[in-house]
Every structure is written in C-alpha cells, then in structure tokens.
Amino acid sequence: MEKLNDYNDLDHLGLGSRWTVRNRVKSGTFPEPDCYVGDSPRWKDSTVRAWVESLPKQRPAA
C-alpha cells in the first residue's frame, strides 16, 4: 500500500508549510489531494514525486 502524505510530511520533505501547500493547491500550482482522512487531505507518494519531477530544473549558481 502506498504511503499517504499529510501536511506535516510535505513540510518535512521541504515542500512548504500547511499554509503554503494549501495556497499552492488553491492556485493550481500543487496537485489536489488524492484523498481525505476525515477532514485532513492526503497525497500519495507517487503524486508528490511526479509533481517534484515536473518542476523546472534549477541550474547551479555560477
């Protein structure tokens, strides 16, 4: 069974606080949750990984 990430997990992954993630979802720059546990949104590992991989690659500073 695939891990479901909550806001705390996303924050620990460096993807932003609860408020940052919520605002990104609202603005369409972060995926909608895959499901909810009670009122708490959850994202599958595969969803988070696909989103991270879709981000533009940053070049190292010269």
PyMOL commands that set and color helices and strands:
alter all, ss='L'
color gray80, all
select helices_A, chain A and resi 7-12+18-27+45-54
alter helices_A, ss='H'
color red, helices_A
select strands_A, chain A and resi 4-5+35-37+40-44
alter strands_A, ss='S'
color yellow, strands_A
deselect
rebuild
show_as cartoon
